[in-house]
Amino acid sequence: MNRTNVTPVRSSPTQVHFQPQVPEHATSISLTNREAEVLQWSAAGKSSWEIAQIVNCTEAGVNYHFNNIRRKFGTSSRWTAVVKALEQGLIHLP
């Protein structure tokens, strides 16, 4: 089968202009003290079990806080929530 419509291939790259995503600082996110503490320990690399031992609650309680945190940030991962919290100054790297 022969193609009758052949698209020419450009030898030089096309100029592409990417617009950086603007962080959503306009909608300020508020975290409870416990959520901020859990997120801070997560930024330090601690697992849910380790955080539960540190803050003296259950692992399910820590995961409950992470569910609320992810909901507030509109993310599906705790690491994305950590990055967004760092960007917004809600937590700081240890």
Residue frames relative to the residue before (quaternion, step in Angstrom):
aa qw qx qy qz dx dy dz
M 1.0000 0.0000 0.0000 0.0000 0.00 0.00 0.00
N 0.2098 -0.7757 0.5874 0.0960 3.51 -0.88 0.95
R 0.3713 -0.7042 0.5583 0.2334 3.50 -1.07 0.78
T 0.2777 -0.7691 0.5531 0.1594 3.52 -0.90 0.91
N 0.7249 0.3438 -0.2189 0.5554 3.58 1.14 -0.57
V 0.0060 0.8049 -0.5911 0.0514 3.54 -0.29 1.25
T 0.2869 -0.7530 0.5700 0.1604 3.55 -0.80 1.04
P 0.4357 -0.7034 0.4843 0.2845 3.59 -0.77 0.93
V 0.3293 -0.7276 0.5715 0.1885 3.55 -1.11 0.74
R 0.3330 -0.7456 0.5434 0.1950 3.54 -0.84 0.98
S 0.3754 -0.7428 0.5081 0.2217 3.54 -0.92 0.87
S 0.7295 0.3333 -0.2352 0.5490 3.59 1.18 -0.34
P 0.5517 -0.6319 0.4202 0.3460 3.57 -1.03 0.71
T 0.4678 -0.6648 0.5141 0.2735 3.51 -1.13 0.71
Q 0.5038 -0.6276 0.4892 0.3361 3.55 -1.06 0.69
V 0.0370 -0.7829 0.6210 -0.0124 3.55 -0.79 1.06
H 0.1616 -0.7859 0.5922 0.0740 3.55 -0.84 0.98
F 0.1388 -0.7926 0.5918 0.0483 3.53 -0.56 1.22
Q 0.2732 -0.7361 0.5962 0.1673 3.52 -1.00 0.85
P 0.3903 -0.7135 0.5157 0.2694 3.62 -0.67 0.98
Q 0.4923 -0.6465 0.4895 0.3164 3.52 -1.08 0.70
V 0.3532 -0.7242 0.5544 0.2082 3.51 -0.91 0.94
P 0.4318 -0.6981 0.4951 0.2847 3.61 -0.73 0.98
E 0.4651 -0.6911 0.4879 0.2608 3.51 -1.09 0.72
H 0.0820 0.8184 -0.5595 0.1019 3.57 0.53 1.19
A 0.5386 0.6483 -0.3993 0.3607 3.54 1.18 -0.49
T 0.7216 0.3246 -0.2165 0.5719 3.56 1.04 -0.74
S 0.2204 -0.8071 0.5368 0.1085 3.53 -0.15 1.28
I 0.2721 -0.7590 0.5769 0.1305 3.52 -0.89 1.02
S 0.1476 -0.7833 0.5971 0.0902 3.55 -0.86 0.91
L 0.1671 -0.7733 0.6083 0.0637 3.51 -0.97 0.98
T 0.4707 -0.6188 0.5313 0.3365 3.54 -1.16 0.57
N 0.6750 -0.4805 0.3562 0.4320 3.57 -1.25 0.29
R 0.6666 0.5012 -0.3060 0.4591 3.59 0.96 -0.86
E 0.6382 0.5191 -0.3308 0.4625 3.60 0.97 -0.81
A 0.6522 0.5022 -0.3152 0.4724 3.58 0.95 -0.84
E 0.6491 0.5176 -0.3146 0.4602 3.59 0.98 -0.82
V 0.6556 0.5033 -0.3017 0.4752 3.58 0.94 -0.90
L 0.6648 0.4994 -0.2954 0.4705 3.57 0.95 -0.88
Q 0.6278 0.5369 -0.3260 0.4597 3.58 1.04 -0.78
W 0.6717 0.4761 -0.2965 0.4840 3.60 0.93 -0.84
S 0.6154 0.5376 -0.3435 0.4630 3.57 1.09 -0.67
A 0.6332 0.5272 -0.3243 0.4647 3.58 1.03 -0.78
A 0.6545 0.4961 -0.2984 0.4863 3.57 1.20 -0.56
G 0.5966 -0.6191 0.3370 0.3837 3.59 1.30 0.06
K 0.4539 0.6962 -0.4468 0.3310 3.58 1.23 0.25
S 0.4377 -0.6740 0.5337 0.2634 3.56 -1.16 0.70
S 0.6919 -0.4525 0.3437 0.4455 3.57 -1.28 0.17
W 0.6492 0.5209 -0.3175 0.4543 3.59 0.95 -0.85
E 0.6677 0.4977 -0.3001 0.4652 3.58 0.93 -0.91
I 0.6405 0.5150 -0.3239 0.4686 3.57 0.98 -0.84
A 0.6298 0.5403 -0.3309 0.4494 3.58 0.99 -0.83
Q 0.6532 0.5006 -0.3133 0.4740 3.60 0.99 -0.79
I 0.6691 0.5167 -0.2977 0.4434 3.59 0.98 -0.87
V 0.7866 0.3255 -0.1673 0.4974 3.58 0.83 -0.99
N 0.4288 -0.7508 0.4193 0.2767 3.56 1.34 0.21
C 0.5537 0.5186 -0.4673 0.4540 3.53 0.64 1.22
T 0.6410 -0.5247 0.3742 0.4169 3.58 -1.23 -0.06
E 0.6225 -0.5222 0.4230 0.4011 3.54 -1.28 0.34
A 0.6173 0.5378 -0.3375 0.4646 3.58 1.07 -0.72
G 0.6260 0.5352 -0.3307 0.4608 3.59 1.07 -0.70
V 0.6359 0.5132 -0.3179 0.4808 3.57 1.03 -0.82
N 0.6698 0.4917 -0.2992 0.4692 3.58 0.91 -0.89
Y 0.5819 0.5596 -0.3616 0.4664 3.59 1.15 -0.62
H 0.6656 0.4903 -0.3001 0.4760 3.59 0.92 -0.90
F 0.6446 0.5150 -0.3249 0.4623 3.59 1.00 -0.77
N 0.6073 0.5376 -0.3571 0.4634 3.60 1.04 -0.67
N 0.6669 0.4885 -0.2990 0.4767 3.59 0.94 -0.86
I 0.6341 0.5340 -0.3209 0.4580 3.57 1.01 -0.83
R 0.6756 0.4867 -0.2960 0.4681 3.58 0.87 -0.97
R 0.6274 0.5301 -0.3326 0.4634 3.58 1.02 -0.74
K 0.6726 0.5044 -0.3004 0.4505 3.58 0.88 -0.92
F 0.7271 0.4053 -0.2355 0.5015 3.59 1.02 -0.78
G 0.3958 -0.7333 0.4697 0.2915 3.60 1.23 -0.23
T 0.5249 0.6171 -0.4155 0.4136 3.56 1.03 0.79
S 0.3869 -0.7125 0.5286 0.2514 3.53 -1.28 0.22
S 0.7436 0.3237 -0.2343 0.5361 3.60 1.21 0.07
R 0.5479 -0.6276 0.4440 0.3298 3.54 -1.11 0.70
W 0.6273 0.5473 -0.3465 0.4323 3.60 1.07 -0.65
T 0.6228 0.5092 -0.3392 0.4877 3.57 1.06 -0.65
A 0.6349 0.5172 -0.3235 0.4740 3.58 1.03 -0.76
V 0.6220 0.5318 -0.3372 0.4654 3.60 1.03 -0.77
V 0.6624 0.5039 -0.3079 0.4609 3.59 0.89 -0.93
K 0.6682 0.4922 -0.3061 0.4663 3.59 0.89 -0.88
A 0.6476 0.5094 -0.3223 0.4661 3.60 1.00 -0.78
L 0.6313 0.5158 -0.3275 0.4776 3.58 1.06 -0.72
E 0.6501 0.5281 -0.3088 0.4507 3.58 0.97 -0.90
Q 0.7376 0.4119 -0.2200 0.4876 3.56 1.02 -0.82
G 0.5022 -0.6901 0.4021 0.3314 3.57 1.29 0.02
L 0.3985 0.7288 -0.4727 0.2943 3.57 1.21 0.39
I 0.7638 0.0880 -0.0638 0.6363 3.56 1.22 -0.56
H 0.2606 -0.7533 0.5833 0.1560 3.57 -1.28 0.27
L 0.5556 -0.5939 0.4559 0.3616 3.55 -1.14 0.58
P 0.5174 -0.6571 0.4482 0.3157 3.58 -1.02 0.78
